[in-house]
Structures are given as C-alpha cells and as structure tokens.
Amino acid sequence: MDQIVNVEEFQELAKRALPKMYFDFYNGGAEDQHTLKENVEAFRRIMFRPRVLVDVSKIDMSTSILGYPISAPIMIAPTGNHKLAHPKGLFSLCFITCISGFGILWFDCLFMLGETATAKAAAACNTIMIVSYMSSCTIEEIASSCYAVRFLQLYVYKRRDVTAQMVKRAEKAGFKAIVLTVDVPKLGRREKDIKNKMIPPKLKNFEGAFSMEVRPNKGSGVEAFTSRAFDSSLSWKDIEWLRSITELPILIKGILTHEDALKAVEAGVDGIVVSNHGGRQLDYSPATITVLEEIVQAVGGSIPVFFDGGVRRGTDVFKALALGAKAVLIGRPIVYGLAAKGEDGVKKVIEMIKNEFEITMALSGCPTIADITRNHVRTENEKLHSLL
C-alpha cells in the first residue's frame, strides 16, 4: 500500500479485486454518465489564488459539524452494501466453502465486515461516517463496532412505519443526525446495472419487516426493488412528518438549486447537502461544484451547507470550502479503498486526502479553516468574465 500515491489508484485496485457486477454497481452512473464525469472535471476548471509570506508553520484542519469536532472537514458519504466490497469477505467465502464446509450465514457474521470496517476507519481518522439506509450491516452492528459520531442517511419507504422504526432504532443506537436523501423519487437509469442484471443483496436492517425478494426477468434488480419500496410521493410537507418522529437534527441531501435551498430553509431543516447522487440519478444535471456557491448565497449562513460529488483530491476539499461548504463528503473513493485494502484502505484514502488538503492550505497561505476565503479561488465564470 506504500506504493499508492493518490486516491485514484485505489479505483484500479478495486476493479481488480471485485467481480465486474459489483465494481460496475459502485463505479457506474446514469445513462451517458455525463454528470458522473463532470463532477470530477469541473473541479479542474477552478484555479487557485494563493497568498504568500503567511506563517503556515502550524496548520489546523480541525472543524466541527453540528457541534461535533472532527479532524478535518472531510466526512464519509452514505454508500450502500459495503459487504460487496470487502476483500476479506470474498476470500473467506472461498476458504470456508471449500475447506470447512460451514454455511454462508456463519461466514457472513464472522468475516464480511462491510460497514463495520468503514466505521472503524472513520473513527480512527476522527471523522463522521454517514451510514447508508441501504447498509449491509445493521445499524446496531455498526454502532457497536466502535465509539464514534455517526449520522444515518434515510430514504422514505412506502411503508412509513418501516422508515419510522429505522429512525427510532438510529436514535437508540446513538446516531446524532438524520440525512434525508430527496433526489430518488425513482431510480436513475443505471445502464451498467441493467446490463449486468444486478441483484441487490438482502438488507439485514429490514429482515422481517417486508419481503426483499427481487427476481426481475430482465434489467436491474436494484431498480425493481426501489420501484417497489421507495415512496415517490415524498414532498416538502413530509419534512414536518419526519420532524414529528425524531428530535435529531435533519439534513437534506440532494439540493441543486437556490429555489430548493430556500424551501429547505423554510422547512426548518438543520443543513443542506449539495448533491446529484454521484451522477447516478438525473444525467446532465449540473456538477455539484458549479452550483455550490449559488446555494450557499441563497441560505445566507442560516444553516450549514455540505458538499458531495467528485472529490478526489485535497485541492478539491479546499475549493469546496472556498466556495462556502462547511465540509465535503467522500463516497466512491471510500468504497474503492475498502475493496482494495479493507479497513486500512479506507483509512489510507482519508489520510491521503487530508494530507493533500493540509499541503494545499499551506501553499495557499491558510493556517486555519477560517482563513480559507472566496478570494482564494477563481472559477470558470470569473475567467470568462475577465475576457469580456
């Protein structure tokens, strides 16, 4: 692992480690994958305006999220089904099946660490993991794996009682906030999953609550499951319903316009996550970094704005903060690290991005997070205006 010099290299290692169906599930986007690619490319069109002769002998990357201190403004985004990515689980399945003859259930409990490995890495790096509603470990297993601050990402099912029960379980397990994803009234057309006939694994969080059996004759089993389970009638009035069943802070993930940002403030949420679902929902929606500033200006500091989409470097973290984000979320690189090297891979991904961010702060003349300002970056629009 010492030979890995940047986060992108974990993607190739993950591709070698995973079956094609699983790698495509994590790596793929919607339709032409324009938004998926643009999330990354748009960062490259933002330039720095570094300041010099500033004392940067001590760099402090620490910040706080909803009052909880973390080592750097880098959190783990909600991504589902981490057991599909864990390499020790895949290896152990072959060993137990061929040598010991024990059943898959025994292997599942002992070896496939999934989200618990990710949670341990987050705790070791002193950051917050947003646990996916579609996690392959139960939220109780994740909570008991280590002591750390964590949030729960939430989808709303047609069976509202199932969703409400999940929220109550999260409260009991010590989760500190709810992150409601609002950009999936229907699943985006993910053509790699359709071609591979991707079958979603059973979710332990919902065993006994309702049937999760999906046997599509054609296409993606993930799409078939979400069509049956997800509530496409979800609307702004349901924020009040969610508030009625929990006292936890509520963040909304999936905002891309200033109009919806204002609605979120009016609805009384505690924060916004600017996100296009990693380019997996509506293709040709904007790259998130291109709309971040619009949303930050709309809320005017009334609630924190977090950023999700395309972060691959510490320089990306700095650019997002300069444009007004409180912190960034990292998704695919975390899964790639998990697939390549398990818990250590996740830690390596986080530490790499943190180290790059620290260097960027020093070279930009910013000894603390508070020193990062809008004047430290120049966007593509500003470059175009300068030519007029």
Disulfide bonds with the S-S distance in Angstrom:
none
